[in-house]
């Protein structure tokens, strides 16, 4: 068995959000699959004008 300890992690400043009907938390609210690129700024993610905790 391989065990790995992640000691640090840096993000590039961008992230991706993928939604699909029937999948995960928003599955019942989504009518078609979508992929969106969002900005990651320190402790939060900017998504459609909202600042969400990262």
Residue pairs with C-beta under 8 A, 6 or more apart in sequence:
11 40
12 40
13 39
13 40
13 41
14 37
14 38
14 39
14 40
15 37
15 38
15 39
15 40
15 45
16 35
16 36
16 37
16 38
17 35
17 36
17 38
17 47
18 33
18 34
18 35
19 26
19 27
19 30
19 33
19 34
20 27
20 30
20 33
21 27
21 30
21 31
21 32
21 33
22 28
23 30
36 47
36 48
38 45
38 46
38 47
39 45
39 46
40 46
40 54
42 54
43 53
43 54
44 51
44 52
44 53
44 54
45 51
45 52
45 53
45 54
46 52
